[in-house]
C-alpha cells in the first residue's frame, strides 16, 4: 500500500465552523468525521439533518488532537496556524462571492477528503440546478434579503449570485 493510500484510509476530519460543516457532511464518509462544529445541527445549517448523531467540538487545537483529527476543514473557525504547528493538516476554504468560487471550494474540500468524484457530482448537480433556473427565465419577482439582525447583502456577494440565478 502506498503512503498516500494509507493516509486516505486514516483520514479523520474535524470541521470547525458551520460553513465547513456543509462540505464535510456533503463530501466525507460519516465514519471519517471526527467532529463537526457546535452549530452543525442549528436551523441555519443546510445539512443539519445529516449532522444528527455526529460528535461536536469546539474550534480549538486541543479538540483536534484529542479527537485524532488528521485534517481540519475551515472557513473562519479556529487557529489555522496553530493546527499546522501541531501537525494537523488544515484546509481553509475561501469566501465565495459567486458560483465559480463555490465550485473551487467544493474541489478543494473534495481533494482534501480524497473524494474528488463526489465533489464533481456535487458540482454537476449545482450546475444542473442553475441551468434549470436559467431556462425558466426571469421571474419578475423583486426580492430583498435581510437577516434577522437587519443585515443585508449587495452586489458582488453570494446572496447577489443566488438571487440573480433565481
CORFEN-V916554 format. One record per residue. N is the residue number from 1. RES is the residue in one small letter. SS is DSSP state (H for helix, E for strand, L for the rest). PSI is psi in degrees with one decimal (999 if undefined). BURIAL is I if it has 24 or more other C-alpha atoms within 12 Angstrom, else O. Layout:
n	res	ss	psi	burial
N	RES	SS	PSI	BURIAL
N	RES	SS	PSI	BURIAL
//
This chain:
n	res	ss	psi	burial
1	x	L	135.2	O
2	x	L	161.4	O
3	x	H	-38.5	O
4	x	H	-41.7	O
5	x	H	-39.6	O
6	x	H	-33.0	O
7	x	H	-44.1	O
8	x	H	-37.5	O
9	x	H	-27.9	O
10	x	L	3.0	O
11	x	L	128.9	I
12	x	L	118.3	I
13	x	E	136.8	I
14	x	E	119.4	I
15	x	E	125.8	I
16	x	L	2.4	I
17	x	L	159.1	I
18	x	H	-23.2	I
19	x	H	-46.4	I
20	x	H	-30.5	I
21	x	H	-39.1	I
22	x	H	-39.3	I
23	x	H	-43.3	I
24	x	H	-45.6	I
25	x	H	-35.2	I
26	x	H	-26.7	I
27	x	H	-28.7	I
28	x	L	157.4	I
29	x	L	141.1	I
30	x	H	-38.1	I
31	x	H	-15.9	O
32	x	H	-4.2	I
33	x	E	109.5	I
34	x	E	-42.0	I
35	x	E	158.6	I
36	x	E	173.1	I
37	x	L	161.4	I
38	x	L	-19.5	I
39	x	L	6.7	I
40	x	L	-29.9	I
41	x	L	12.4	I
42	x	L	162.9	O
43	x	L	-22.4	O
44	x	L	-1.8	O
45	x	L	114.9	I
46	x	L	-43.3	O
47	x	L	36.1	I
48	x	H	-34.8	I
49	x	H	-38.4	O
50	x	H	-21.3	I
51	x	H	-17.8	I
52	x	L	134.3	O
53	x	L	-8.4	O
54	x	L	147.0	I
55	x	L	156.0	I
56	x	E	151.8	I
57	x	L	151.7	I
58	x	L	163.3	I
59	x	L	55.7	I
60	x	L	160.6	I
61	x	H	-33.9	I
62	x	H	-39.7	O
63	x	H	-42.9	I
64	x	H	-45.1	I
65	x	H	-44.1	I
66	x	H	-25.0	O
67	x	L	3.7	I
68	x	L	32.0	I
69	x	L	132.1	I
70	x	L	-22.0	I
71	x	E	132.9	I
72	x	E	126.8	I
73	x	E	128.1	I
74	x	E	157.5	I
75	x	L	-64.3	I
76	x	L	-14.0	O
77	x	L	150.8	I
78	x	L	177.3	I
79	x	L	95.9	I
80	x	H	-42.8	I
81	x	H	-38.1	O
82	x	H	-43.1	O
83	x	H	-47.2	I
84	x	H	-42.2	O
85	x	H	-31.1	O
86	x	L	4.0	O
87	x	L	15.6	O
88	x	L	115.2	I
89	x	E	135.8	I
90	x	E	130.2	I
91	x	E	116.3	I
92	x	E	117.1	I
93	x	L	152.5	I
94	x	L	152.4	O
95	x	L	133.3	O
96	x	L	120.5	O
97	x	L	-2.0	O
98	x	L	174.2	O
99	x	H	-27.4	I
100	x	H	-38.8	O
101	x	H	-34.9	O
102	x	H	-44.8	I
103	x	H	-42.0	I
104	x	H	-41.5	I
105	x	H	-41.0	I
106	x	H	-46.5	I
107	x	H	-41.0	I
108	x	H	-45.1	I
109	x	H	-43.4	I
110	x	H	-41.1	I
111	x	H	-43.1	I
112	x	H	-34.7	I
113	x	H	-6.1	I
114	x	L	26.9	I
115	x	L	55.6	I
116	x	H	-37.9	O
117	x	H	-41.3	O
118	x	H	-39.3	I
119	x	H	-45.7	I
120	x	H	-34.2	I
121	x	H	-39.2	O
122	x	H	-40.9	I
123	x	H	-43.1	I
124	x	H	-39.9	O
125	x	H	-44.2	O
126	x	H	-44.6	O
127	x	H	-38.1	O
128	x	H	-41.0	O
129	x	H	-42.6	O
130	x	H	-39.5	O
131	x	H	-39.5	O
132	x	H	-40.3	O
133	x	H	-43.7	O
134	x	H	-38.8	O
135	x	H	-28.4	O
136	x	H	-24.4	O
137	x	L	176.6	O
138	x	L	139.8	O
139	x	L	-22.0	O
140	x	L	-1.1	O
141	x	L	132.2	O
142	x	L	136.8	O
143	x	L	143.7	O
144	x	L	129.2	O
145	x	L	120.0	O
146	x	L	129.7	O
147	x	L	165.1	O
148	x	L	-24.4	O
149	x	L	1.7	O
150	x	L	11.0	O
151	x	L	143.9	O
152	x	L	176.1	O
153	x	L	144.9	O
154	x	L	-158.8	O
155	x	L	145.8	O
156	x	L	17.0	O
157	x	L	165.7	O
158	x	H	-36.3	O
159	x	H	-42.5	I
160	x	H	-44.1	O
161	x	H	-42.1	O
162	x	H	-48.5	I
163	x	H	-37.6	I
164	x	H	-40.5	I
165	x	H	-37.1	O
166	x	L	999	O
//
